[in-house]
């Protein structure tokens, strides 16, 4: 299955266009904070069910991201306004998605998407966040198929990604994920490395 975002290449900086930090877009060098920003974009994409915080793919999203990237970081009011706008967008989209995202998820993602790299949480802080700790704990609980409560879950539901079904029960996700109840596009087998 190929993503609609596959194959896009960047014309500026490092990384895939639409998934770069503002500083990478402007060729200002990539740091750990740049990675945190890009990870925030990915978290948003997953938690919102496939949306991007700066809009749909294409010219409009690139323009929105470039406006954000070129905000004068020396102007405190402009930075605060840009961060506040992203925070509102994150909170609005995640609450409207109907998915499992909480207000804590939205807060973490908004912090990761701050304009100024030094104002973003560190990678260590993201990893230690209660949001990820709760998600990891929940994932640890799903060690058996949620339908038969017996076999190992070797199938994940698309697009939510919940790995919760065995081969015999994967048909149970024909309409909706048994965990989050989101409509499904099928299942995919997960192989351990």
Contact map, one row per residue, 1 for C-alpha under 8 A:
1110000000000000000000000000000000000000000000000000000000000000000000000000000000000000000000000000000000000000000000000000000000000000000000000000000000000000000000000000000000000000000000000
1111010000000000000000000000000000000000000000000000000000000000000000000000000000000000000000000000000000000000000000000000000000000000000000000000000000000000000000000000000000000000000000000
1111110000000000000000000000000000000000000000000000000000000000000000000000000000000000000000000000000000000000000000000000000000000000000000000000000000000000000000000000000000000000000000000
0111110000000000000000000000000000000000000000000000000000000000000000000000000000000000000000000000000000000000000000000000000000000000000000000000000000000000000000000000000000000000000000000
0011111100000000000000000000000000000000000000000000000000000000000000000000000000000000000000000000000000000000000000000000000000000000000000000000000000000000000000000000000000000000000000000
0111111100000000000000000000000000000000000000000000000000000000000000000000000000000000000000000000000000000000000000000000000000000000000000000000000000000000000000000000000000000000000000000
0000111110000000000000000000000000000000000000000000000000000000000000000000000000000000000000000000000000000000000000000000000000000000000000000000000000000000000000000000000000000000000000000
0000111111000001100000000000000000000000000000000000000000000000000000000000000000000000000000000000000000000000000000000000000000000000000000000000000000000000000000000000000000000000000000000
0000001111100011100000000000000000000000000000000000000000000000000000000000000000000000000000000000000000000000000000000000000000000000000000000000000000000000000000000000000000000000000000000
0000000111111111100000000000000000000000000000000000000000000000000000000000000000000000000000000000000000000000000000000000000000000000000000000000000000000000000000000000000000000000000000000
0000000011111000100000000000000000000000000000000000000000000000000000000000000000000000000000000000000000000000000000000000000000000000000000000000000000000000000000000000000000000000000000000
0000000001111100100000011110000000000000000000000000000000000000000000000000000000000000000000000000000000000000000000000000000000000000000000000000000000000000000000000000000000000000000000000
0000000001111110000000011111100000000000000000000000000000000000000000000000000000000000000000000000000000000000000000000000000000000000000000000000000000000000000000000000000000000000000000000
0000000001011111000100011010010000000000000000000000000000000000000000000000000000000000000000000000000000000000000000000000000000000000000000000000000000000000000000000000000000000000000000000
0000000011001111101100010000000000000000000000000000000000000000000000000000000000000000000000000000000000000000000000000000000000000000000000000000000000000000000000000000000000000000000000000
0000000111000111111100000000000000000000000000000000000000000000000000000000000000000000000000000000000000000000000000000000000000000000000000000000000000000000000000000000000000000000000000000
0000000111110011111100000000000000000000000000000000000000000100000000000000000000000000000000000000000000000000000000000000000000000000000000000000000000000000000000000000000000000000000000000
0000000000000001111100000000000000000000000000000000000010001100100000000000000000000000000000000000000000000000000000000000000000000000000000000000000000000000000000000000000000000000000000000
0000000000000011111110000000000000000100110000000000000000000000000000000000000000000000000000000000000000000000000000000000000000000000000000000000000000000000000000000000000000000000000000000
0000000000000111111111011000000001001100000000000000000000000000000000000000000000000000000000000000000000000000000000000000000000000000000000000000000000000000000000000000000000000000000000000
0000000000000000001111111000000001101100000000000000000000000000000010000000000000000000000000000000000000000000000000000000000000000000000000000000000000000000000000000000000000000000000000000
0000000000000000000111111100000001000000000000000000000000000000110111000000000000000000000000000000000000000000001000000000000000000000000000000000000000000000000000000000000000000000000000000
0000000000000000000011111111110001000000000000000000000000000000000010000000000000000000000000000000000000000000000000000000000000000000000000000000000000000000000000000000000000000000000000000
0000000000011110000111111111110001000000000000000000000000000000000000000000000000000000000000000000000000000000000000000000000000000000000000000000000000000000000000000000000000000000000000000
0000000000011100000111111111000000000000000000000000000000000000010010000000000000000000000000000000000000000000000000000000000000000000000000000000000000000000000000000000000000000000000000000
0000000000011000000001111111000000000000000000000000000000000000000010000000000000000000000000000000000000000000000000000000000000000000000000000000000000000000000000000000000000000000000000000
0000000000011100000000111111100000000000000000000000000000000000000000000000000000000000000000000000000000000000000000000000000000000000000000000000000000000000000000000000000000000000000000000
0000000000001000000000111111110000000000000000000000000000000000000000000000000000000000000000000000000000000000000000000000000000000000000000000000000000000000000000000000000000000000000000000
0000000000001000000000110011111000000000000000000000000000000000000000000000000000000000000000000000000000000000000000000000000000000000000000000000000000000000000000000000000000000000000000000
0000000000000100000000110001111111100000000000000000000000000000000000000000000000000000000000000000000000000000000000000000000000000000000000000000000000000000000000000000000000000000000000000
0000000000000000000000000000111111100000000000000000000000000000000000000000000000000000000000000000000000000000000000000000000000000000000000000000000000000000000000000000000000000000000000000
0000000000000000000000000000011111110000000000000000000000000000000000000000000000000000000000000000000000000000000000000110000000000000000000000000000000000000000000000000000000000000000000000
0000000000000000000000000000011111111000000000000000000000000000000000000000000000000000000000000000000000000000000011011110000000000000000000000000000000000000000000000000000000000000000000000
0000000000000000000111110000011111111100000000000000000000000000000000000000000000000000000000000000000000000000000010000000000000000000000000000000000000000000000000000000000000000000000000000
0000000000000000000010000000011111111110000000000000000000000000000000000000000000000000000000000000000000000000000000000000000000000000000000000000000000000000000000000000000000000000000000000
0000000000000000000000000000000111111111000000000000000000000000000000000000000000000000000000000000000000000001100000011110000000000000000000000000000000000000000000000000000000000000000000000
0000000000000000000110000000000011111111100000000000000000000000000000000000000000000000000000000000000000000001110000010000000000000000000000000000000000000000000000000000000000000000000000000
0000000000000000001110000000000001111111110000000000000000000000000000000000000000000000000000000000000000000000100000000000000000000000000000000000000000000000000000000000000000000000000000000
0000000000000000000000000000000000111111111000000000000000000000000000000000000000000000000000000000000000000001000000000000000000000000000000000000000000000000000000000000000000000000000000000
0000000000000000000000000000000000011111111100000000000000000000000000000000000000000000000000000000000000001101100000000000000000000000000000000000000000000000000000000000000000000000000000000
0000000000000000001000000000000000001111111110000001100000000000000000000000000000000000000000000000000000001000100000000000000000000000000000000000000000000000000000000000000000000000000000000
0000000000000000001000000000000000000111111111000000000000000000000000000000000000000000000000000000000000000000000000000000000000000000000000000000000000000000000000000000000000000000000000000
0000000000000000000000000000000000000011111111100000000000000000000000000000000000000000000000000000000000001000000000000000000000000000000000000000000000000000000000000000000000000000000000000
0000000000000000000000000000000000000001111111110011100000000000000000000000000000000000010001000000000000001000000000000000000000000000000000000000000000000000000000000000000000000000000000000
0000000000000000000000000000000000000000111111111111100000000000000000000000000000000000000000000000000000000000000000000000000000000000000000000000000000000000000000000000000000000000000000000
0000000000000000000000000000000000000000011111111110000000000000000000000000000000000000000000000000000000000000000000000000000000000000000000000000000000000001000000000000000000000000000000000
0000000000000000000000000000000000000000001111111100000000000000000000000000000000000000000001001011100000000000000000000000000000000000000000000000000000000000000000000000000000000000000000000
0000000000000000000000000000000000000000000111111110000000000000000000000000000000000000000011001010100000000000000000000000000000000000000000000000000000000000000000000000000000000000000000000
0000000000000000000000000000000000000000000011111110000000000000000000000000000000000000000000001010000000000000000000000000000000000000000000000000000000000011000000000000000000000000000000000
0000000000000000000000000000000000000000000011111111000000000000000000000000000000000000000000000000000000000000000000000000000000000000000000000000000000000000000000000000000000000000000000000
0000000000000000000000000000000000000000000111011111101100000000000000000000000000000000000000000000000000000000000000000000000000000000000000000000000000000000000000000000000000000000000000000
0000000000000000000000000000000000000000100110000111111100000000000000000000000000000000000000000000000000000000000000000000000000000000000000000000000000000000000000000000000000000000000000000
0000000000000000000000000000000000000000100110000011111000000000000000000000000000000100110010000000000000000000000000000000000000000000000000000000000000000000000000000000000000000000000000000
0000000000000000000000000000000000000000000000000001111100001001100000000000000000000000000000000000000000000000000000000000000000000000000000000000000000000000000000000000000000000000000000000
0000000000000000000000000000000000000000000000000011111110011001000000000000000000000000000000000000000000000000000000000000000000000000000000000000000000000000000000000000000000000000000000000
0000000000000000000000000000000000000000000000000011011111011000000000000000000000000000000000000000000000000000000000000000000000000000000000000000000000000000000000000000000000000000000000000
0000000000000000010000000000000000000000000000000000001111111100000000000000000000000000000000000000000000000000000000000000000000000000000000000000000000000000000000000000000000000000000000000
0000000000000000000000000000000000000000000000000000000111111100000000000000000000000000000000000000000000000000000000000000000000000000000000000000000000000000000000000000000000000000000000000
0000000000000000000000000000000000000000000000000000000011111110000000000000000000000000000000000000000000000000000000000000000000000000000000000000000000000000000000000000000000000000000000000
0000000000000000000000000000000000000000000000000000001111111111000000000000000000000000000000000000000000000000000000000000000000000000000000000000000000000000000000000000000000000000000000000
0000000000000000010000000000000000000000000000000000011111111111100000000000000000000000000000000000000000000000000000000000000000000000000000000000000000000000000000000000000000000000000000000
0000000000000000110000000000000000000000000000000000000011111111110000000000000000000000000000000000000000000000000000000000000000000000000000000000000000000000000000000000000000000000000000000
0000000000000000000000000000000000000000000000000000000000111111111000000000000000000000000000000000000000000000000000000000000000000000000000000000000000000000000000000000000000000000000000000
0000000000000000000000000000000000000000000000000000011000011111111100000000000000000000000000000000000000000000000000000000000000000000000000000000000000000000000000000000000000000000000000000
0000000000000000010001000000000000000000000000000000010000001111111110000000000000000000000000000000000000000000000000000000000000000000000000000000000000000000000000000000000000000000000000000
0000000000000000000001001000000000000000000000000000000000000111111111000000000000000000000000000000000000000000000000000000000000000000000000000000000000000000000000000000000000000000000000000
0000000000000000000000000000000000000000000000000000000000000011111111100000000000000000000000000000000000000000000000000000000000000000000000000000000000000000000000000000000000000000000000000
0000000000000000000001000000000000000000000000000000000000000001111111100000000001000000000000000000000000000000001000000000000000000000000000000000000000000000000000000000000000000000000000000
0000000000000000000011101100000000000000000000000000000000000000111111100000000000000000000000000000000000000000001000000000000000000000000000000000000000000000000000000000000000000000000000000
0000000000000000000001000000000000000000000000000000000000000000011111110000000000000000000000000000000000000000000000000000000000000000000000000000000000000000000000000000000000000000000000000
0000000000000000000000000000000000000000000000000000000000000000001111111000011001000000000000000000000000000000000000000000000000000000000000000000000000000000000000000000000000000000000000000
0000000000000000000000000000000000000000000000000000000000000000000001111110011000000000000000000000000000000000000000000000000000000000000000000000000000000000000000000000000000000000000000000
0000000000000000000000000000000000000000000000000000000000000000000000111111011000000000000000000000000000000000001100000000000000000000000000000000000000000000000000000000000000000000000000000
0000000000000000000000000000000000000000000000000000000000000000000000011111000000000000000000000000000000000000000000000000000000000000000000000000000000000000000000000000000000000000000000000
0000000000000000000000000000000000000000000000000000000000000000000000011111111000000000000000000000000000000000000000000000000000000000000000000000000000000000000000000000000000000000000000000
0000000000000000000000000000000000000000000000000000000000000000000000001111111100000000000000000000000000000000000000000000000000000000000000000000000000000000000000000000000000000000000000000
0000000000000000000000000000000000000000000000000000000000000000000000000011111110000000000000000000000000000000000000000000000000000000000000000000000000000000000000000000000000000000000000000
0000000000000000000000000000000000000000000000000000000000000000000000111011111111000000000000000000000000000000000000000000000000000000000000000000000000000000000000000000000000000000000000000
0000000000000000000000000000000000000000000000000000000000000000000000111011111111100000000000000000000000000000001100000000000000000000000000000000000000000000000000000000000000000000000000000
0000000000000000000000000000000000000000000000000000000000000000000000000001111111110000000000000000000000000000000000000000000000000000000000000000000000000000000000000000000000000000000000000
0000000000000000000000000000000000000000000000000000000000000000000000000000111111111000000000000000000000000000000000000000000000000000000000000000000000000000000000000000000000000000000000000
0000000000000000000000000000000000000000000000000000000000000000000100100000011111111100000000000000000000000000001000000000000000000000000000000000000000000000000000000000000000000000000000000
0000000000000000000000000000000000000000000000000000000000000000000000000000001111111110000000000000000000000100111000000000000000000000000000000000000000000000000000000000000000000000000000000
0000000000000000000000000000000000000000000000000000000000000000000000000000000111111111000000000000000000000000000000000000000000000000000000000000000000000000000000000000000000000000000000000
0000000000000000000000000000000000000000000000000000000000000000000000000000000011111111100000000000000000000000000000000000000000000000000000000000000000000000000000000000000000000000000000000
0000000000000000000000000000000000000000000000000000100000000000000000000000000001111111110000000000000000000100110000000000000000000000000000000000000000000000000000000000000000000000000000000
0000000000000000000000000000000000000000000000000000000000000000000000000000000000111111111000000000000001100110000000000000000000000000000000000000000000000000000000000000000000000000000000000
0000000000000000000000000000000000000000000000000000000000000000000000000000000000011111111100000000000000000000000000000000000000000000000000000000000000000000000000000000000000000000000000000
0000000000000000000000000000000000000000000000000000100000000000000000000000000000001111111110000000000000000000000000000000000000000000000000000000000000000000000000000000000000000000000000000
0000000000000000000000000000000000000000000100000000100000000000000000000000000000000111111111000000000001001100000000000000000000000000000000000000000000000000000000000000000000000000000000000
0000000000000000000000000000000000000000000000000000000000000000000000000000000000000011111111100000001001100000000000000000000000000000000000000000000000000000000000000000000000000000000000000
0000000000000000000000000000000000000000000000000000000000000000000000000000000000000001111111110000000000000000000000000000000000000000000000000000000000000000000000000000000000000000000000000
0000000000000000000000000000000000000000000000010000100000000000000000000000000000000000111111111000000000000000000000000000000000000000000000000000000000000000000000000000000000000000000000000
0000000000000000000000000000000000000000000100110000000000000000000000000000000000000000011111111110110001000000000000000000000000000000000000000000000000000000000000000000000000000000000000000
0000000000000000000000000000000000000000000000000000000000000000000000000000000000000000001111111110110000000000000000000000000000000000000000000000000000000000000000000000000000000000000000000
0000000000000000000000000000000000000000000000000000000000000000000000000000000000000000000111111100000000000000000000000000000000000000000000000000000000000000000000000000000000000000000000000
0000000000000000000000000000000000000000000000111000000000000000000000000000000000000000000011111110000000000000000000000000000000000000000000000000000000000000000000000000000000000000000000000
0000000000000000000000000000000000000000000000000000000000000000000000000000000000000000000001111111100000000000000000000000000000000000000000000000000000000000000000000000000000000000000000000
0000000000000000000000000000000000000000000000111000000000000000000000000000000000000000000001101111100000000000000000000000000000000000000000000000000000000000000000000000000000010100000000000
0000000000000000000000000000000000000000000000100000000000000000000000000000000000000000000000000111110000000000000000000000000000000000000000000000000000000000000000000000000000010000000000000
0000000000000000000000000000000000000000000000110000000000000000000000000000000000000000000001100111111111000000000000000000000000000000000000000000000000000000000000000000000000000000000000000
0000000000000000000000000000000000000000000000000000000000000000000000000000000000000000000001100001111111000000000000000000000000000000000000000000000000000000000000000000000000000000000000000
0000000000000000000000000000000000000000000000000000000000000000000000000000000000000000001000000000111111100000000000000000000000000000000000000000000000000000000000000000000000000000000000000
0000000000000000000000000000000000000000000000000000000000000000000000000000000000000000000000000000111111110000000000000000000000100000000000000000000000000000000000000000000000000000000000000
0000000000000000000000000000000000000000000000000000000000000000000000000000000000000000000000000000111111111000000000000000000000100000000000000000000000000000000000000000000000000000000000000
0000000000000000000000000000000000000000000000000000000000000000000000000000000000000010011001000000111111111100000000000000000000000000000000000000000000000000000000000000000000000000000000000
0000000000000000000000000000000000000000000000000000000000000000000000000000000000000010001000000000001111111110000000000000000000000000000000000000000000000000000000000000000000000000000000000
0000000000000000000000000000000000000000000000000000000000000000000000000000000000000000000000000000000111111111000000000000010000100000000000000000000000000000000000000000000000000000000000000
0000000000000000000000000000000000000001101100000000000000000000000000000000000000000000010000000000000011111111100000000000000000000000000000000000000000000000000000000000000000000000000000000
0000000000000000000000000000000000000001000000000000000000000000000000000000000000100110010000000000000001111111110000000000000000000000000000000000000000000000000000000000000000000000000000000
0000000000000000000000000000000000000000000000000000000000000000000000000000000000000010000000000000000000111111110000111000000000000000000000000000000000000000000000000000000000000000000000000
0000000000000000000000000000000000011011000000000000000000000000000000000000000000000000000000000000000000011111110000011000000000000000000000000000000000000000000000000000000000000000000000000
0000000000000000000000000000000000011101100000000000000000000000000000000000000000100100000000000000000000001111111000010000000000000000000000000000000000000000000000000000000000000000000000000
0000000000000000000000000000000000001000000000000000000000000000000000000000000000100100000000000000000000000111111110110000000000000000000000000000000000000000000000000000000000000000000000000
0000000000000000000001000000000000000000000000000000000000000000000110001000001001100000000000000000000000000000111110100000000000000000000000000000000000000000000000000000000000000000000000000
0000000000000000000000000000000000000000000000000000000000000000000000001000001000000000000000000000000000000000011111110000000000000000000000000000000000000000000000000000000000000000000000000
0000000000000000000000000000000011000000000000000000000000000000000000000000000000000000000000000000000000000000011111110000000000000000000000000000000000000000000000000000000000000000000000000
0000000000000000000000000000000010000000000000000000000000000000000000000000000000000000000000000000000000000000000111111000000000000000000000000000000000000000000000000000000000000000000000000
0000000000000000000000000000000000000000000000000000000000000000000000000000000000000000000000000000000000000010011111111000000000000000000000000000000000000000000000000000000000000000000000000
0000000000000000000000000000000010011000000000000000000000000000000000000000000000000000000000000000000000000011110111111100000000000000000000000000000000000000000000000000000000000000000000000
0000000000000000000000000000000010010000000000000000000000000000000000000000000000000000000000000000000000000011000001111111110000000000000000000000000000000000000000000000000000000000000000000
0000000000000000000000000000000110010000000000000000000000000000000000000000000000000000000000000000000000000000000000011111110000000000000000000000000000000000000000000000000000000000000000000
0000000000000000000000000000000110010000000000000000000000000000000000000000000000000000000000000000000000000000000000001111111000000000000000000000000000000000000000000000000000000000000000000
0000000000000000000000000000000000000000000000000000000000000000000000000000000000000000000000000000000000000000000000001111111100000000000000000000000000000000000000000000000000000000000000000
0000000000000000000000000000000000000000000000000000000000000000000000000000000000000000000000000000000000000000000000001111111110000000000000000000000000000000000000000000000000000000000000000
0000000000000000000000000000000000000000000000000000000000000000000000000000000000000000000000000000000000010000000000001111111110010000000000000000000000000000000000000000000000000000000000000
0000000000000000000000000000000000000000000000000000000000000000000000000000000000000000000000000000000000000000000000000011111110011000000000000000000000000000000000000000000000000000000000000
0000000000000000000000000000000000000000000000000000000000000000000000000000000000000000000000000000000000000000000000000001111111011000000000000000000000000000000000000000000000000000000000000
0000000000000000000000000000000000000000000000000000000000000000000000000000000000000000000000000000000000000000000000000000111111111000000000000000000000000000000000000000000000000000000000000
0000000000000000000000000000000000000000000000000000000000000000000000000000000000000000000000000000000000000000000000000000000111111100000000000000000000000000000000000000000000000000000000000
0000000000000000000000000000000000000000000000000000000000000000000000000000000000000000000000000000000110010000000000000000000011111110000000000000000000000000000000000000000000000000000000000
0000000000000000000000000000000000000000000000000000000000000000000000000000000000000000000000000000000000000000000000000000011111111111000000000000000000000000000000000000000000000000000000000
0000000000000000000000000000000000000000000000000000000000000000000000000000000000000000000000000000000000000000000000000000001111111111100000000000000000000000000000000000000000000000000000000
0000000000000000000000000000000000000000000000000000000000000000000000000000000000000000000000000000000000000000000000000000000001111111110000000000000000000000000000000000000000000000000000000
0000000000000000000000000000000000000000000000000000000000000000000000000000000000000000000000000000000000000000000000000000000000111111111000000000000000000000000000000000000000000000000000000
0000000000000000000000000000000000000000000000000000000000000000000000000000000000000000000000000000000000000000000000000000000000011111111100000000000000000000000000000000000000000000000000000
0000000000000000000000000000000000000000000000000000000000000000000000000000000000000000000000000000000000000000000000000000000000001111111110000000000000000000000000000000000000000000000000000
0000000000000000000000000000000000000000000000000000000000000000000000000000000000000000000000000000000000000000000000000000000000000111111111000000000000000000000000000000000000000000000000000
0000000000000000000000000000000000000000000000000000000000000000000000000000000000000000000000000000000000000000000000000000000000000011111111100000000000000000000000000000000000000000000000000
0000000000000000000000000000000000000000000000000000000000000000000000000000000000000000000000000000000000000000000000000000000000000001111111100000000000000000000000000000000000000000000000000
0000000000000000000000000000000000000000000000000000000000000000000000000000000000000000000000000000000000000000000000000000000000000000111111100000000000000000000000000000000000000000000000000
0000000000000000000000000000000000000000000000000000000000000000000000000000000000000000000000000000000000000000000000000000000000000000011111111100000010000000001100000000000000000000000000000
0000000000000000000000000000000000000000000000000000000000000000000000000000000000000000000000000000000000000000000000000000000000000000001111111000000110000000000100000000000000000000000000000
0000000000000000000000000000000000000000000000000000000000000000000000000000000000000000000000000000000000000000000000000000000000000000000001111100111110000000000111000000000000000000000000000
0000000000000000000000000000000000000000000000000000000000000000000000000000000000000000000000000000000000000000000000000000000000000000000001111111111110000000000111001000000000000000000000000
0000000000000000000000000000000000000000000000000000000000000000000000000000000000000000000000000000000000000000000000000000000000000000000001011111100010000000000110000000000001100000000000000
0000000000000000000000000000000000000000000000000000000000000000000000000000000000000000000000000000000000000000000000000000000000000000000000001111100000000000000010001001000001000000000000000
0000000000000000000000000000000000000000000000000000000000000000000000000000000000000000000000000000000000000000000000000000000000000000000000001111111000000000000000001000000000000000000000000
0000000000000000000000000000000000000000000000000000000000000000000000000000000000000000000000000000000000000000000000000000000000000000000000011111111000000000000000000000000000000000000000000
0000000000000000000000000000000000000000000000000000000000000000000000000000000000000000000000000000000000000000000000000000000000000000000000011001111100000000000000000000000000000000000000000
0000000000000000000000000000000000000000000000000000000000000000000000000000000000000000000000000000000000000000000000000000000000000000000000011001111110000000000001000000000000000000000000000
0000000000000000000000000000000000000000000000000000000000000000000000000000000000000000000000000000000000000000000000000000000000000000000000111000011111000000000011000000000000000000000000000
0000000000000000000000000000000000000000000000000000000000000000000000000000000000000000000000000000000000000000000000000000000000000000000001111100001111110000001111100000000000000000000000000
0000000000000000000000000000000000000000000000000000000000000000000000000000000000000000000000000000000000000000000000000000000000000000000000000000000111110000001111100000000000000000000011100
0000000000000000000000000000000000000000000000000000000000000000000000000000000000000000000000000000000000000000000000000000000000000000000000000000000011111000001111100100000000000000001111000
0000000000000000000000000000000000000000000000000000000000000000000000000000000000000000000000000000000000000000000000000000000000000000000000000000000011111100111110000000000000000000001111000
0000000000000000000000000000000000000000000000000000000000000000000000000000000000000000000000000000000000000000000000000000000000000000000000000000000000111111111100000000100010000001111100000
0000000000000000000000000000000000000000000000000000000000000000000000000000000000000000000000000000000000000000000000000000000000000000000000000000000000011111110000000000000000000001111100000
0000000000000000000000000000000000000000000000001000000000000000000000000000000000000000000000000000000000000000000000000000000000000000000000000000000000001111100000000000000000000001110000000
0000000000000000000000000000000000000000000001001000000000000000000000000000000000000000000000000000000000000000000000000000000000000000000000000000000000001111110000000000000010000101000000000
0000000000000000000000000000000000000000000000000000000000000000000000000000000000000000000000000000000000000000000000000000000000000000000000000000000000011111111000000000000000000000000000000
0000000000000000000000000000000000000000000000000000000000000000000000000000000000000000000000000000000000000000000000000000000000000000000000000000000000011101111100000000000010100000000000000
0000000000000000000000000000000000000000000000000000000000000000000000000000000000000000000000000000000000000000000000000000000000000000000001000000000011111000111110000000000000000000000001000
0000000000000000000000000000000000000000000000000000000000000000000000000000000000000000000000000000000000000000000000000000000000000000000001111100000011111000011111000000000001100000000000000
0000000000000000000000000000000000000000000000000000000000000000000000000000000000000000000000000000000000000000000000000000000000000000000000011110000111110000001111111100000000000000000000000
0000000000000000000000000000000000000000000000000000000000000000000000000000000000000000000000000000000000000000000000000000000000000000000000011000001111100000000111111100000000000000000000000
0000000000000000000000000000000000000000000000000000000000000000000000000000000000000000000000000000000000000000000000000000000000000000000000000000000011100000000011111100000000000000000000000
0000000000000000000000000000000000000000000000000000000000000000000000000000000000000000000000000000000000000000000000000000000000000000000000000000000000000000000011111110000000000000000000000
0000000000000000000000000000000000000000000000000000000000000000000000000000000000000000000000000000000000000000000000000000000000000000000000001011000000000000000011111111000000000000000000000
0000000000000000000000000000000000000000000000000000000000000000000000000000000000000000000000000000000000000000000000000000000000000000000000000000000000100000000011111111110000000000001000000
0000000000000000000000000000000000000000000000000000000000000000000000000000000000000000000000000000000000000000000000000000000000000000000000000000000000000000000000011111110000000000000000000
0000000000000000000000000000000000000000000000000000000000000000000000000000000000000000000000000000000000000000000000000000000000000000000000000010000000000000000000001111111001000000000000000
0000000000000000000000000000000000000000000000000000000000000000000000000000000000000000000000000000000000000000000000000000000000000000000000000000000000001000000000000111111111000001011000000
0000000000000000000000000000000000000000000000000000000000000000000000000000000000000000000000000000000000000000000000000000000000000000000000000000000000000000000000000111111100000001110000000
0000000000000000000000000000000000000000000000000000000000000000000000000000000000000000000000000000000000000000000000000000000000000000000000000000000000000000000000000001111110000011000000000
0000000000000000000000000000000000000000000000000000000000000000000000000000000000000000000000000000000000000000000000000000000000000000000000000000000000000000000000000000111111011111000000000
0000000000000000000000000000000000000000000000000000000000000000000000000000000000000000000000000000000000000000000000000000000000000000000000000000000000001001010000000000101111111111000000000
0000000000000000000000000000000000000000000000000000000000000000000000000000000000000000000000000000000000000000000000000000000000000000000000000110000000000000000100000001100111111000000000000
0000000000000000000000000000000000000000000000000000000000000000000000000000000000000000000000000000000000000000000000000000000000000000000000000100000000000000010100000000000011111000000000000
0000000000000000000000000000000000000000000000000000000000000000000000000000000000000000000000000011000000000000000000000000000000000000000000000000000000000000000000000000000111111100000000000
0000000000000000000000000000000000000000000000000000000000000000000000000000000000000000000000000000000000000000000000000000000000000000000000000000000000000000000000000000000111111110000000000
0000000000000000000000000000000000000000000000000000000000000000000000000000000000000000000000000010000000000000000000000000000000000000000000000000000000000001000000000000000110011111000000000
0000000000000000000000000000000000000000000000000000000000000000000000000000000000000000000000000000000000000000000000000000000000000000000000000000000000000000000000000000001110001111100000000
0000000000000000000000000000000000000000000000000000000000000000000000000000000000000000000000000000000000000000000000000000000000000000000000000000000000001111000000000000111110000111111000000
0000000000000000000000000000000000000000000000000000000000000000000000000000000000000000000000000000000000000000000000000000000000000000000000000000000000001110000000000000010000000011111000000
0000000000000000000000000000000000000000000000000000000000000000000000000000000000000000000000000000000000000000000000000000000000000000000000000000000000001110000000000000110000000001111100000
0000000000000000000000000000000000000000000000000000000000000000000000000000000000000000000000000000000000000000000000000000000000000000000000000000000000111100000000000100100000000001111110000
0000000000000000000000000000000000000000000000000000000000000000000000000000000000000000000000000000000000000000000000000000000000000000000000000000000000111100000000000000000000000000011111000
0000000000000000000000000000000000000000000000000000000000000000000000000000000000000000000000000000000000000000000000000000000000000000000000000000000001110000000000000000000000000000001111100
0000000000000000000000000000000000000000000000000000000000000000000000000000000000000000000000000000000000000000000000000000000000000000000000000000000001110000001000000000000000000000000111110
0000000000000000000000000000000000000000000000000000000000000000000000000000000000000000000000000000000000000000000000000000000000000000000000000000000001000000000000000000000000000000000011111
0000000000000000000000000000000000000000000000000000000000000000000000000000000000000000000000000000000000000000000000000000000000000000000000000000000000000000000000000000000000000000000001111
0000000000000000000000000000000000000000000000000000000000000000000000000000000000000000000000000000000000000000000000000000000000000000000000000000000000000000000000000000000000000000000000111
